[in-house]
């Protein structure tokens, strides 16, 4: 276990019940941090579960662990909303120590060959994944520099931020960009004792996988059948024999957020069960 007592974390894109953002937020709280959770929608996957309450439920779960929490609805690709979000964090908690850039565009219309990829769809993926990471990192870094006590910035890339894949060009472009951005920012912030790293998960079984399954489901096959077949097929090609769960990524995020990783910066760490070893 890592001791994050007294730390304040902000996790973007944390409204999904099975999502990476929620898993990271809960794990950081278990390690002792107070956690602010963000999403662009109070319940971004409301159609997937009638019992899940989105970011409000995440806040309740964090508070049940004895930590302080709040939720902020904001679009990470809008600079005004991002600046207001960070201002609210500081007004409530007085400081920010850990930033998790997890918010990502919703998959679906972008998962097509490049010759069929619409310009506005490509732009949306870059706006959320790349611009959102840039704006939040900029605001978070400024605050951490002002505080003068170091900090941790962790951004969510992907295994496809290291290796391209057909029909994922927009997504790959955005996740490769996050790796490069992470390396550049790590150099800039090292003198301020701010560690900047990226996590590159393989396929993680979250609500987002349902949207990917819908985009690729062939005629005459149900989305549920294709979803299951997709997970089984991917598992067969992973050395550890299964796709990732959100908790697998949360463990790495907790490590990178802790003092145990103080001599690590500019990395893009694979969490893929051996599916990506570079």
Backbone bond lengths (Angstrom), bond angles and torsions (degrees), N, CA, C in turn:
res aa  C-N    CA-C-N  psi(-1)  N-CA   C-N-CA  omega(-1)  CA-C   N-CA-C  phi
1 X - - - 1.460 - - 1.529 109.84 -
2 X 1.315 115.86 147.73 1.464 122.19 179.84 1.525 108.68 -107.65
3 X 1.312 116.00 144.28 1.463 120.46 -178.52 1.524 109.80 -96.01
4 X 1.334 117.16 104.42 1.459 122.53 177.36 1.527 110.79 -108.61
5 X 1.316 116.51 22.37 1.462 120.83 -179.61 1.525 110.46 -57.79
6 X 1.314 116.31 133.62 1.456 121.77 179.44 1.513 114.33 84.70
7 X 1.331 117.62 -5.80 1.458 121.36 179.67 1.528 110.56 -88.11
8 X 1.320 114.97 150.85 1.464 122.06 175.06 1.521 107.96 -118.94
9 X 1.329 116.13 129.09 1.463 121.92 -178.48 1.522 110.32 -120.68
10 X 1.322 115.40 148.54 1.462 122.66 171.15 1.515 107.58 -120.59
11 X 1.339 116.22 125.94 1.465 122.16 179.41 1.518 108.48 -118.75
12 X 1.324 117.49 117.89 1.463 120.22 178.23 1.526 110.19 -88.57
13 X 1.338 115.63 156.51 1.458 120.89 178.80 1.507 113.17 61.15
14 X 1.343 115.86 48.43 1.469 119.85 -171.31 1.528 113.93 -111.92
15 X 1.329 118.32 20.08 1.458 120.03 -173.12 1.515 116.90 -90.47
16 X 1.329 119.12 -7.59 1.458 121.16 -177.81 1.517 112.94 -84.24
17 X 1.310 116.82 140.42 1.463 121.15 -177.84 1.527 111.75 -63.71
18 X 1.324 117.26 -40.24 1.461 121.71 -178.48 1.525 112.09 -101.90
19 X 1.318 116.73 9.00 1.451 120.78 -170.07 1.513 115.56 -78.94
20 X 1.330 114.68 162.40 1.452 121.74 177.25 1.528 110.43 -64.61
21 X 1.320 117.29 -40.57 1.458 120.69 -178.38 1.512 113.23 -59.26
22 X 1.317 116.08 -46.98 1.466 119.74 178.66 1.530 110.16 -63.43
23 X 1.324 117.31 -44.01 1.463 120.16 -178.80 1.526 111.16 -60.65
24 X 1.326 116.80 -40.85 1.459 120.11 178.55 1.517 110.77 -66.75
25 X 1.325 116.59 -44.10 1.466 120.41 -179.43 1.531 110.99 -58.79
26 X 1.329 116.37 -44.59 1.465 120.39 -179.63 1.521 110.43 -66.74
27 X 1.332 117.33 -42.06 1.464 119.95 -179.01 1.533 111.12 -64.62
28 X 1.319 117.92 -41.30 1.465 120.45 178.13 1.523 110.84 -63.34
29 X 1.335 116.49 -37.86 1.463 120.16 177.16 1.524 110.53 -66.17
30 X 1.327 116.94 -40.03 1.465 120.37 177.21 1.527 111.20 -61.47
31 X 1.332 116.22 -29.17 1.459 120.50 178.96 1.525 112.39 -84.67
32 X 1.349 117.09 -1.79 1.457 120.13 174.19 1.506 116.56 111.81
33 X 1.339 118.78 -2.13 1.458 121.10 -177.26 1.526 111.34 -83.69
34 X 1.327 115.63 149.32 1.451 121.71 164.90 1.525 106.37 -84.00
35 X 1.338 117.51 138.60 1.457 119.73 -168.36 1.519 111.97 -131.73
36 X 1.332 115.67 126.37 1.460 122.72 171.91 1.521 107.64 -95.94
37 X 1.322 117.04 131.85 1.465 120.54 179.86 1.523 109.83 -114.51
38 X 1.314 114.52 141.29 1.464 121.82 -177.79 1.517 110.70 -126.80
39 X 1.328 114.78 150.73 1.456 121.39 165.26 1.521 107.45 -158.11
40 X 1.322 115.83 164.23 1.455 120.14 179.56 1.520 111.15 -79.96
41 X 1.325 116.14 -16.66 1.461 123.36 -179.33 1.523 107.96 -136.11
42 X 1.347 118.61 140.23 1.471 119.42 -179.79 1.515 113.35 -56.64
43 X 1.330 116.75 -32.83 1.459 121.18 178.81 1.522 108.05 -142.71
44 X 1.332 117.72 82.62 1.467 121.32 -169.74 1.517 115.09 -64.65
45 X 1.333 118.36 -18.97 1.465 121.21 -179.68 1.521 110.30 -123.50
46 X 1.334 115.75 42.90 1.469 120.54 -174.88 1.519 112.31 -59.82
47 X 1.328 117.94 -28.34 1.458 120.57 -179.57 1.512 113.71 -76.64
48 X 1.342 117.66 -9.75 1.459 121.39 -177.60 1.521 113.18 -88.64
49 X 1.326 117.18 -23.26 1.466 120.64 -177.91 1.514 109.50 -152.64
50 X 1.322 115.93 131.88 1.470 120.45 -179.90 1.519 111.88 -82.76
51 X 1.317 117.23 -12.70 1.463 120.55 -175.76 1.529 113.26 -102.41
52 X 1.314 117.24 -10.91 1.458 119.99 -175.79 1.523 110.59 -89.58
53 X 1.333 117.81 133.95 1.458 122.67 -176.02 1.509 114.85 -104.51
54 X 1.326 119.41 13.55 1.446 121.79 175.82 1.520 113.19 71.01
55 X 1.336 116.60 -142.85 1.462 121.15 -173.13 1.529 112.53 -62.79
56 X 1.317 117.61 -29.50 1.467 119.35 177.64 1.524 111.18 -64.02
57 X 1.324 116.69 -36.46 1.466 119.77 177.06 1.529 110.88 -69.86
58 X 1.325 117.19 -35.62 1.462 119.66 177.62 1.524 109.88 -63.91
59 X 1.327 116.92 -43.49 1.469 121.08 177.63 1.520 110.43 -58.71
60 X 1.321 116.91 -44.19 1.478 120.36 179.89 1.522 110.66 -62.49
61 X 1.306 117.53 -41.50 1.460 120.74 -179.97 1.528 111.21 -64.44
62 X 1.312 116.70 -38.47 1.468 120.49 177.92 1.525 110.16 -67.07
63 X 1.313 117.20 -43.71 1.459 120.88 179.94 1.525 111.31 -66.07
64 X 1.329 116.25 -32.39 1.471 119.36 176.38 1.526 111.76 -64.54
65 X 1.324 116.90 -20.70 1.464 121.64 177.09 1.529 111.68 -86.38
66 X 1.331 115.96 1.53 1.452 120.18 178.65 1.519 114.77 88.33
67 X 1.334 116.82 10.75 1.453 120.98 -179.86 1.525 110.47 -105.87
68 X 1.313 117.08 160.34 1.459 121.93 176.28 1.526 109.35 -86.68
69 X 1.328 114.74 149.11 1.461 119.00 -178.25 1.520 110.23 -156.28
70 X 1.309 115.59 163.32 1.456 123.35 170.74 1.517 107.37 -158.53
71 X 1.328 116.74 159.22 1.455 119.56 175.94 1.523 109.61 -115.59
72 X 1.323 115.48 148.52 1.454 121.93 178.73 1.525 108.18 -132.61
73 X 1.323 116.24 121.93 1.457 121.36 176.66 1.525 107.47 -88.05
74 X 1.323 116.27 118.51 1.460 120.67 -178.45 1.510 110.34 -159.75
75 X 1.328 115.70 148.38 1.464 123.15 175.17 1.521 107.88 -90.35
76 X 1.321 117.28 114.69 1.465 120.49 -175.24 1.522 112.51 -68.10
77 X 1.322 118.25 -12.47 1.462 120.58 179.07 1.521 112.57 -91.64
78 X 1.332 117.08 1.97 1.462 122.90 179.46 1.528 108.56 -109.28
79 X 1.312 117.53 114.27 1.468 120.97 -173.39 1.520 112.39 -61.44
80 X 1.334 117.01 -37.67 1.460 119.74 178.60 1.515 112.32 -63.09
81 X 1.334 116.00 -44.52 1.459 120.00 179.34 1.530 110.98 -67.74
82 X 1.326 116.95 -36.60 1.466 120.44 178.74 1.527 110.24 -64.73
83 X 1.320 117.41 -46.35 1.465 120.62 -179.72 1.527 111.05 -61.63
84 X 1.322 115.89 -40.80 1.470 119.74 178.62 1.532 110.42 -65.65
85 X 1.332 117.53 -38.15 1.461 121.29 179.53 1.526 110.58 -61.40
86 X 1.315 117.03 -47.50 1.465 119.52 -179.24 1.526 111.14 -67.38
87 X 1.317 116.64 -35.02 1.463 119.42 176.81 1.522 110.74 -62.16
88 X 1.330 116.56 -40.98 1.466 120.35 179.30 1.529 111.53 -65.99
89 X 1.332 116.53 -37.72 1.471 119.61 177.24 1.527 110.05 -60.31
90 X 1.323 116.76 -47.04 1.463 120.72 -177.93 1.523 111.10 -68.02
91 X 1.321 116.63 -38.43 1.473 119.04 178.50 1.523 111.25 -62.31
92 X 1.324 116.86 -36.65 1.467 120.63 -177.29 1.530 111.88 -81.08
93 X 1.327 117.34 -44.66 1.467 120.46 -170.27 1.530 114.17 -111.24
94 X 1.314 117.46 -17.33 1.452 120.43 176.60 1.512 115.38 88.33
95 X 1.335 117.90 -16.87 1.459 120.77 179.85 1.519 109.64 -162.19
96 X 1.332 115.37 166.90 1.465 122.47 176.55 1.517 107.85 -137.31
97 X 1.330 116.52 128.07 1.460 121.49 -176.53 1.521 113.67 -113.43
98 X 1.330 116.64 -28.04 1.463 121.62 -173.32 1.525 108.74 -135.64
99 X 1.324 116.64 127.98 1.463 121.67 174.52 1.523 108.91 -120.33
100 X 1.319 116.03 125.46 1.465 121.54 175.94 1.529 108.24 -112.00
101 X 1.328 116.38 108.38 1.470 121.54 177.23 1.527 108.63 -85.33
102 X 1.321 115.74 91.80 1.467 120.23 -175.25 1.528 113.24 -112.76
103 X 1.326 118.37 -18.73 1.464 120.61 -176.39 1.525 110.80 -58.71
104 X 1.326 115.54 138.02 1.463 119.87 -179.18 1.510 111.60 -145.07
105 X 1.325 115.93 157.87 1.460 120.66 179.11 1.525 110.39 -68.02
106 X 1.320 115.92 152.49 1.465 120.20 179.95 1.525 110.29 -79.38
107 X 1.323 118.23 127.33 1.468 120.42 -177.41 1.523 111.52 -72.31
108 X 1.317 115.66 159.12 1.459 121.26 176.96 1.513 111.24 151.35
109 X 1.350 117.64 -90.46 1.469 119.57 -175.52 1.518 114.29 -67.40
110 X 1.333 117.71 -13.64 1.469 120.22 178.79 1.524 112.37 -85.38
111 X 1.329 118.64 -9.91 1.454 120.69 -174.71 1.533 110.14 -90.57
112 X 1.311 115.47 62.96 1.469 122.71 -179.15 1.525 108.24 -136.06
113 X 1.344 118.23 163.90 1.469 119.77 174.85 1.529 111.03 -58.32
114 X 1.316 116.18 151.58 1.463 120.93 -178.07 1.525 111.62 -56.17
115 X 1.334 117.77 -37.21 1.466 120.10 -178.13 1.531 112.02 -67.25
116 X 1.341 117.03 -13.68 1.466 120.89 177.59 1.524 112.47 -110.65
117 X 1.323 117.63 -0.01 1.457 122.28 -174.26 1.520 110.64 -78.64
118 X 1.330 116.14 121.85 1.460 121.07 -179.51 1.530 110.29 -75.21
119 X 1.310 115.56 144.14 1.458 120.78 -177.49 1.521 112.31 -59.37
120 X 1.326 116.67 -43.26 1.464 119.07 -177.61 1.532 111.27 -68.01
121 X 1.324 117.35 -31.56 1.462 120.67 176.82 1.521 110.05 -67.77
122 X 1.331 116.42 -45.57 1.468 120.48 176.47 1.523 110.47 -57.98
123 X 1.323 116.60 -44.79 1.458 121.27 -178.63 1.523 111.89 -63.04
124 X 1.322 117.30 -37.61 1.461 120.85 -179.60 1.526 110.99 -63.37
125 X 1.315 116.94 -43.18 1.466 120.70 179.57 1.533 110.35 -61.60
126 X 1.339 116.65 -44.99 1.465 119.36 -179.48 1.532 111.01 -68.77
127 X 1.322 116.39 -37.20 1.473 120.47 -178.29 1.516 111.25 -62.33
128 X 1.316 117.65 -44.56 1.462 120.52 -178.17 1.531 110.77 -78.21
129 X 1.320 116.51 -52.62 1.473 120.33 -172.18 1.528 112.97 -72.12
130 X 1.320 116.87 -45.23 1.469 120.30 -174.83 1.527 111.12 -91.55
131 X 1.320 116.48 -55.79 1.466 118.86 -179.08 1.518 111.00 -62.34
132 X 1.328 117.38 -38.89 1.460 120.22 178.97 1.514 111.96 -62.03
133 X 1.334 116.57 -42.00 1.467 120.66 177.05 1.525 110.53 -64.50
134 X 1.323 116.84 -41.91 1.466 121.65 178.29 1.526 111.69 -61.30
135 X 1.330 117.38 -50.70 1.462 120.34 -175.87 1.528 111.78 -64.21
136 X 1.324 117.00 -43.85 1.470 119.86 -179.45 1.524 110.96 -68.63
137 X 1.336 116.79 -39.79 1.463 119.57 178.60 1.523 110.37 -64.74
138 X 1.318 117.01 -41.28 1.464 121.23 178.80 1.520 110.85 -60.10
139 X 1.334 116.65 -48.95 1.466 120.73 -179.19 1.524 111.11 -66.51
140 X 1.333 116.08 -42.62 1.463 119.67 -179.81 1.516 112.05 -66.47
141 X 1.333 117.07 -41.62 1.471 120.70 -179.63 1.516 110.86 -64.32
142 X 1.316 117.09 -41.67 1.464 119.82 179.04 1.526 110.86 -58.66
143 X 1.312 115.91 -42.86 1.464 119.21 -179.59 1.520 111.16 -68.15
144 X 1.325 116.91 -42.63 1.468 120.07 179.53 1.524 111.33 -64.27
145 X 1.325 117.75 -39.20 1.463 121.13 176.82 1.522 109.90 -63.54
146 X 1.322 116.90 -43.67 1.467 121.16 179.35 1.522 111.06 -60.51
147 X 1.319 115.97 -39.62 1.469 120.06 -178.95 1.525 111.74 -68.63
148 X 1.324 115.86 -35.76 1.451 120.27 177.05 1.512 115.85 76.14
149 X 1.323 117.30 17.77 1.463 120.26 -177.39 1.525 112.90 -119.57
150 X 1.327 116.63 21.44 1.452 120.13 179.41 1.517 112.49 78.99
151 X 1.323 115.94 -168.11 1.459 119.64 179.50 1.513 111.43 166.10
152 X 1.327 115.06 178.30 1.463 122.12 -179.20 1.526 109.27 -133.86
153 X 1.322 116.20 126.83 1.461 121.87 173.23 1.526 107.15 -119.11
154 X 1.318 115.99 123.07 1.464 122.18 -176.51 1.521 108.09 -127.37
155 X 1.319 116.68 122.33 1.464 121.14 -177.37 1.524 110.36 -114.94
156 X 1.321 114.99 146.81 1.451 120.37 -177.67 1.527 110.05 -92.00
157 X 1.332 116.07 108.91 1.452 120.81 171.38 1.526 106.98 -97.55
158 X 1.313 118.27 -133.70 1.463 121.65 -176.71 1.519 108.79 -171.95
159 X 1.332 115.51 161.32 1.452 118.42 169.78 1.517 110.64 -57.84
160 X 1.335 116.08 -28.90 1.461 120.93 176.87 1.522 111.57 -83.52
161 X 1.327 116.93 9.74 1.446 122.13 166.10 1.517 110.82 -92.94
162 X 1.326 115.77 0.43 1.460 122.02 177.68 1.533 112.20 -121.05
163 X 1.325 115.92 -23.95 1.462 119.91 -177.44 1.519 108.79 -146.44
164 X 1.328 116.37 126.53 1.459 120.67 -177.16 1.515 112.95 -73.37
165 X 1.321 114.97 158.83 1.455 120.88 179.46 1.518 109.42 -144.55
166 X 1.324 116.99 139.71 1.459 121.73 -179.73 1.525 111.16 -56.82
167 X 1.310 116.73 140.59 1.459 126.40 178.48 1.525 112.75 74.01
168 X 1.315 117.52 4.71 1.469 121.45 178.57 1.537 110.98 -119.59
169 X 1.328 117.76 25.50 1.466 120.51 -171.25 1.522 112.39 -59.28
170 X 1.315 118.14 -45.12 1.470 120.47 -178.72 1.524 110.10 -64.24
171 X 1.318 115.75 -44.46 1.470 120.75 -179.74 1.525 110.55 -65.36
172 X 1.344 117.30 -46.66 1.467 120.73 179.38 1.519 110.66 -59.78
173 X 1.324 116.99 -43.42 1.460 120.17 179.76 1.523 110.79 -57.78
174 X 1.322 116.39 -41.97 1.467 120.12 -178.27 1.522 111.64 -69.90
175 X 1.324 117.37 -38.09 1.462 119.97 -176.20 1.526 112.18 -79.38
176 X 1.351 117.93 -32.80 1.459 120.09 170.05 1.529 109.31 -61.75
177 X 1.325 116.80 -40.36 1.466 121.07 -179.70 1.519 111.28 -60.64
178 X 1.322 116.90 -38.89 1.468 120.25 -179.41 1.526 110.72 -65.10
179 X 1.329 117.14 -37.04 1.468 119.76 177.64 1.528 110.44 -63.49
180 X 1.322 117.35 -46.24 1.451 120.56 179.02 1.519 112.06 -65.13
181 X 1.319 116.34 -40.95 1.465 121.12 178.14 1.529 110.31 -62.57
182 X 1.316 116.16 -40.98 1.465 121.07 179.15 1.524 110.93 -60.68
183 X 1.326 117.00 -44.51 1.458 120.02 -179.72 1.530 111.59 -63.91
184 X 1.332 116.45 -44.39 1.464 120.06 -179.86 1.527 111.23 -63.69
185 X 1.322 116.27 -45.64 1.460 120.38 -178.34 1.522 111.13 -66.95
186 X 1.330 117.06 -33.85 1.464 120.36 178.00 1.525 110.92 -60.70
187 X 1.332 116.87 -41.29 1.464 120.25 176.64 1.530 110.91 -62.81
188 X 1.329 116.32 -43.64 1.460 120.38 -175.86 1.528 112.63 -67.67
189 X 1.331 116.97 -35.71 1.459 120.30 -172.48 1.524 113.87 -97.24
190 X 1.318 117.74 -7.65 1.464 120.13 179.78 1.529 113.07 -55.60
191 X 1.337 119.33 -40.56 1.469 118.20 178.97 1.530 113.51 -62.72
192 X 1.325 116.51 -18.91 1.462 120.99 -179.87 1.531 112.19 -97.28
193 X 1.336 116.78 8.50 1.464 122.46 -179.26 1.529 111.81 60.31
194 X 1.312 114.98 35.84 1.466 121.41 175.49 1.519 107.57 -108.18
195 X 1.323 116.87 115.78 1.460 122.57 -179.82 1.524 109.29 -85.82
196 X 1.322 115.80 135.22 1.462 121.42 -178.88 1.526 108.26 -126.78
197 X 1.313 116.79 116.91 1.461 121.45 -178.78 1.525 110.67 -138.02
198 X 1.319 115.76 161.67 1.462 122.08 176.47 1.519 109.56 -121.94
199 X 1.317 115.37 150.68 1.463 122.10 173.74 1.521 107.64 -111.52
200 X 1.324 115.73 135.46 1.466 121.53 -178.21 1.527 109.41 -118.63
201 X 1.321 117.96 85.30 1.469 119.35 179.56 1.523 111.34 -73.65
202 X 1.324 114.80 154.79 1.447 119.54 164.32 1.532 107.77 -80.89
203 X 1.321 117.24 -156.79 1.457 119.91 177.83 1.528 109.44 -64.66
204 X 1.334 116.39 128.14 1.458 122.38 178.88 1.522 108.02 -116.38
205 X 1.309 117.31 132.75 1.467 121.65 -175.54 1.523 110.14 -78.54
206 X 1.332 115.97 84.68 1.464 122.77 178.62 1.526 109.20 -122.34
207 X 1.334 115.57 -177.52 1.463 119.71 176.91 1.526 111.84 -59.10
208 X 1.316 116.57 -31.37 1.464 120.68 -178.80 1.525 112.44 -61.26
209 X 1.333 116.68 -29.47 1.465 119.83 179.81 1.527 110.17 -62.83
210 X 1.332 115.99 -32.02 1.459 119.35 177.17 1.518 112.44 -60.99
211 X 1.335 116.49 -39.02 1.470 120.25 178.20 1.524 111.09 -70.11
212 X 1.335 116.46 -36.03 1.461 119.54 176.38 1.521 109.67 -64.84
213 X 1.338 116.39 -43.28 1.469 120.44 179.06 1.522 110.87 -60.39
214 X 1.324 116.54 -41.32 1.467 120.07 179.01 1.523 111.20 -61.28
215 X 1.332 116.24 -39.42 1.464 120.42 -177.38 1.527 112.17 -67.46
216 X 1.332 117.13 -26.77 1.465 120.84 -174.18 1.530 113.65 -111.63
217 X 1.322 118.71 0.39 1.468 120.61 -177.28 1.529 111.00 -66.26
218 X 1.339 117.84 122.86 1.473 120.05 179.64 1.525 111.10 -75.52
219 X 1.327 117.49 161.12 1.466 121.34 178.01 1.522 111.44 -58.04
220 X 1.327 116.16 140.95 1.456 121.40 176.39 1.517 114.56 84.43
221 X 1.333 116.88 2.02 1.462 121.35 179.03 1.515 108.78 -122.20
222 X 1.324 116.48 136.28 1.461 119.04 179.38 1.521 110.28 -73.58
223 X 1.333 115.25 154.99 1.462 120.25 178.26 1.523 110.34 -60.48
224 X 1.347 116.59 -40.04 1.466 120.85 -179.30 1.527 110.80 -62.16
225 X 1.339 116.99 -43.04 1.463 120.62 179.13 1.517 111.34 -64.31
226 X 1.329 115.74 -42.91 1.461 119.18 -179.05 1.526 110.63 -69.08
227 X 1.321 116.61 -36.45 1.466 121.66 177.49 1.535 109.79 -58.36
228 X 1.325 116.07 -50.65 1.460 120.67 -179.75 1.523 111.80 -63.17
229 X 1.331 116.41 -42.46 1.458 120.43 -179.67 1.529 110.93 -64.92
230 X 1.340 115.75 -37.21 1.457 120.31 -179.90 1.527 110.75 -64.87
231 X 1.328 116.91 -43.25 1.463 120.77 178.93 1.525 110.99 -65.84
232 X 1.326 116.57 -41.22 1.471 120.24 179.76 1.528 111.13 -64.49
233 X 1.334 115.55 -43.35 1.468 119.28 -179.10 1.518 110.89 -65.03
234 X 1.317 116.91 -41.86 1.458 119.87 179.86 1.534 110.77 -65.81
235 X 1.343 116.50 -38.90 1.465 120.27 -179.40 1.527 111.71 -60.78
236 X 1.334 116.19 -35.58 1.462 120.25 -178.69 1.527 112.56 -64.34
237 X 1.335 116.77 -22.32 1.461 120.97 -178.16 1.525 113.00 -101.95
238 X 1.334 116.73 8.42 1.460 121.12 178.82 1.521 108.75 -106.19
239 X 1.326 118.82 123.68 1.473 120.53 -177.04 1.519 114.27 -52.24
240 X 1.333 118.46 -38.06 1.460 120.35 -179.99 1.530 113.14 -83.03
241 X 1.333 117.36 1.35 1.453 121.33 166.45 1.509 118.06 82.31
242 X 1.331 118.90 11.56 1.466 119.94 178.13 1.519 109.49 -157.20
243 X 1.341 115.00 157.57 1.461 118.84 171.78 1.523 108.67 -77.26
244 X 1.303 116.30 163.95 1.461 120.99 -176.94 1.518 111.84 -75.58
245 X 1.312 115.00 152.94 1.456 123.39 167.85 1.527 107.69 -104.73
246 X 1.311 116.08 159.66 1.469 120.04 -179.75 1.524 111.69 -57.10
247 X 1.316 116.39 -34.29 1.462 120.49 -178.84 1.524 112.09 -63.78
248 X 1.340 117.64 -29.50 1.458 120.40 177.57 1.527 110.51 -63.50
249 X 1.324 116.22 -42.23 1.460 120.98 179.45 1.529 110.17 -71.38
250 X 1.333 116.29 -37.51 1.461 120.30 -179.73 1.524 111.54 -62.22
251 X 1.327 117.26 -35.39 1.468 119.98 178.29 1.535 110.90 -61.97
252 X 1.330 116.10 -42.93 1.458 119.23 178.76 1.525 110.89 -67.12
253 X 1.324 117.22 -39.79 1.463 120.35 178.84 1.524 111.17 -62.22
254 X 1.328 117.03 -40.51 1.464 120.48 179.25 1.523 110.47 -64.10
255 X 1.326 116.98 -40.28 1.461 120.41 177.39 1.526 111.31 -63.10
256 X 1.333 116.86 -47.37 1.460 120.41 -178.68 1.527 112.11 -68.29
257 X 1.331 117.01 -23.47 1.464 121.02 178.02 1.519 112.53 -82.72
258 X 1.329 116.62 -11.74 1.462 121.36 -173.84 1.518 111.77 -96.28
259 X 1.326 115.15 170.64 1.468 121.18 176.96 1.522 112.37 -66.75
260 X 1.343 117.17 -17.54 1.463 120.54 -179.93 1.531 111.99 -63.38
261 X 1.341 117.15 -19.99 1.467 120.79 -177.98 1.526 112.11 -106.92
262 X 1.324 117.40 19.60 1.469 120.22 -173.66 1.531 113.90 -61.68
263 X 1.329 118.67 -20.91 1.467 120.73 179.81 1.529 111.56 -104.04
264 X 1.325 116.14 21.79 1.464 121.11 -179.75 1.526 108.79 -123.13
265 X 1.322 116.75 124.23 1.460 119.98 177.11 1.522 109.61 -154.87
266 X 1.325 116.03 151.73 1.456 122.12 179.77 1.510 115.12 76.63
267 X 1.340 116.32 15.03 1.472 119.79 -176.26 1.520 112.24 -94.23
268 X 1.327 115.62 155.69 1.456 123.35 171.36 1.521 106.03 -122.46
269 X 1.315 116.37 94.80 1.461 122.75 -168.94 1.530 110.94 -89.80
270 X 1.315 116.50 122.66 1.469 121.03 178.60 1.515 110.99 -76.80
271 X 1.328 115.93 133.53 1.477 122.84 171.71 1.527 104.49 -126.83
272 X 1.330 114.87 84.72 1.454 118.84 -167.75 1.516 114.08 -142.44
273 X 1.315 117.73 13.23 1.454 120.30 -179.92 1.516 114.09 63.39
274 X 1.335 116.90 21.00 1.449 121.27 -177.68 1.502 114.04 93.44
275 X 1.342 116.44 -2.72 1.450 119.69 178.31 1.515 113.10 -65.25
276 X 1.310 115.82 -29.15 1.467 122.54 175.48 1.516 106.93 -132.15
277 X 1.310 117.52 115.79 1.462 120.86 -174.26 1.520 112.81 -110.77
278 X 1.318 118.52 1.19 1.455 121.47 179.48 1.509 112.99 -85.39
